[in-house]
Amino acid sequence: MVERVLVMGAGMAGLWTAMALAGPDREVTVLDRDPPPPAGGPDAAFDDWQRRGVGHLRHSHAFLARLRTLARDRHPALLEALLAEGVRELGFEGSLTDKHKENYVPAPIDRDLAILTSRRTTLELVMRRYAEGLPGVTMRPLTFVKGLTIAPGAPPTVTGVVLEDGTELAADLVVDAQGKGSLAYEWLSEIGVTVPESAESCGVIYFTRHYRLRPGQAEPARGAGATTGDLGYLKFGVFPGDNGCFSVTLCVPEVEEEMRKAIVDPEVFDAMCRELPGLVPWIDPERTEATSRVFGMGQLESRWRELAAEGQPAVLGFFPVGDCVVRTNPLYGRGCSFAAVSAHLLLDALQATPDPAQRLIHYRTGIERELRPYYDVMRKADRSAIRRARAALLPPKKPTLKGKLAKSFLEDGVAIAIREDVDLLRSFLRGFHMLEHPQAWLKRPRNLAKIVRVWARGKAANAALYPAQGAPGRTEMLQAVGVSPDADVQRVRAQAA
Ligand SMILES: Cc1cc2nc3c(=O)[nH]c(=O)nc-3n(C[C@H](O)[C@H](O)[C@H](O)COP(=O)(O)OP(=O)(O)OC[C@H]3O[C@@H](n4cnc5c(N)ncnc54)[C@H](O)[C@@H]3O)c2cc1C
């Protein structure tokens, strides 16, 4: 029997779902509220594609090794098409320090550690064209879903969707890929179905501006200064893109209200970039020109939806994927990989059993196994970053010995050992890129021994391994760009008093 699958949403998760489920066993129809991509290539998609359904479409994106390996291994023609349209593979070799290079010998795993970079519009354009060419897949753009049809039962079963004009479409399976703003959980709760969720703020606001290399210009050489970094009061990153484009993201803690207000002004944004030595050559007007305003995005949340609390499915025939099932802080660049992994876990569940309840349990078990460890690590890191950003505005506290040791172990041990030892870097990146459990590398005694050895040598002996400094502190940065450094300090201290 051919199964009829309706996918609500043609963003990352909807497209990965269509690609995973395509084939003779299913008819997959992907419904999206937005228009299809305009005719033309990546520049037309960036300039003209109207995507009210994806507010973050024009924010910086990079795509982790897990996503790239899924494309390479399951959809090699897609990877080929992406590269042909200018999407770039940044290989492991590009992350090596001078110290690593002294005795670097390529290993087979290095081929798995490459990432993809491009404007998100470029990746999505090529994925969309690839997905709609697959057998059994139909795209229905400009199709707004406004509800679900649900058959009563214990638990109830989703049997289809209702469109804006009242049309009902029937399905054997409905996949929710409507992204972070999906209303499906409200539709379900209207008939008494609760899908429990836990959510908390990521504590940051994202600001992105796009640039393009001028004709004949090349990207600055690597290693001239940090192109990504975490200063506590600000995180920053250059995202190399496709076809001579790149973007810069400045990520501001929510607690820094004055900085947040000022940074949307392109002049302030560029002025802040000029204070960061590694970014200066990227936004040098001789080399590059800005191609966009500053895009801002707040209300960033981590959220986990529980599909089968205590092993009991809340609803059958309904599978949330991507941001609908797990949403994470964009800073870690994992959302699109989560979308790709969840789509393939759904395929595994459908292939494992025809039983609707068992399918949901199978899917949920996969999500817990594959995504939970990263989710937990990211939330912990977010909480600590929120505390750190707030502490920067409060009178300095004398650190405890335990706190000092933990900070030193991370900054002078782990971070420095990774910059020295290629195998350690590989091991760390495997976790970072979701190719193994995020903490597995730190549990290996051999890795731990290397870190302790480097840490024990002390800062002076390791001086050459530290990355180039030169970024200003919070007060200097804000003064340099004409923003009061004191207003938020006074506000936060008054609140704390
Ligand atoms: C600022 C920012 C930066 C990010 N950077 C990265 C990064 O560098 N790397 C990374 O991997 N991830 C990143 N992410 C996360 C990543 O973008 C998301 O995880 C990813 O888009 C989730 O895919 P999705 O398909 O679930 O949702 P979306 O991509 O948001 O797609 C949802 C789709 O559903 C459609 N839709 C919604 N409602 C309806 C409806 N009622 N009817 C029909 N269609 C509907 C929308 O039009 C849209 O096409 C970032 C996120 C943000 C916010």
The ligand as a Gaussian input file, in Angstrom:
#p B3LYP/6-31G(d) Opt

LIG

0 1
 C       18.909000      33.492000      13.681000
 C       19.045000      32.028000      13.400000
 C       20.238000      31.512000      12.898000
 C       20.381000      30.137000      12.684000
 N       21.585000      29.628000      12.240000
 C       21.709000      28.301000      12.044000
 C       22.921000      27.745000      11.541000
 O       23.914000      28.438000      11.329000
 N       22.975000      26.404000      11.324000
 C       21.911000      25.593000      11.584000
 O       21.999000      24.382000      11.356000
 N       20.762000      26.084000      12.074000
 C       20.635000      27.412000      12.305000
 N       19.464000      27.910000      12.769000
 C       18.361000      26.987000      13.079000
 C       17.650000      26.561000      11.809000
 O       17.454000      27.653000      10.950000
 C       16.310000      25.950000      12.181000
 O       16.546000      24.943000      13.125000
 C       15.637000      25.373000      10.956000
 O       15.193000      26.386000      10.093000
 C       14.444000      24.522000      11.381000
 O       13.821000      24.033000      10.233000
 P       12.244000      23.816000      10.233000
 O       11.924000      23.260000       8.914000
 O       11.834000      23.123000      11.459000
 O       11.618000      25.286000      10.302000
 P       11.701000      26.426000       9.205000
 O       12.941000      26.310000       8.423000
 O       11.426000      27.693000       9.945000
 O       10.499000      26.127000       8.198000
 C        9.135000      26.186000       8.572000
 C        8.302000      26.175000       7.281000
 O        6.928000      26.012000       7.594000
 C        6.157000      26.881000       6.801000
 N        4.901000      27.133000       7.512000
 C        4.749000      27.638000       8.753000
 N        3.452000      27.694000       9.097000
 C        2.764000      27.195000       8.037000
 C        1.374000      26.971000       7.782000
 N        0.443000      27.268000       8.695000
 N        1.026000      26.435000       6.593000
 C        1.965000      26.111000       5.659000
 N        3.275000      26.313000       5.849000
 C        3.680000      26.830000       7.023000
 C        7.037000      28.106000       6.636000
 O        6.677000      28.890000       5.505000
 C        8.415000      27.458000       6.490000
 O        8.714000      27.186000       5.154000
 C       19.297000      29.274000      12.982000
 C       18.099000      29.788000      13.484000
 C       17.974000      31.146000      13.703000
 C       16.695000      31.656000      14.299000

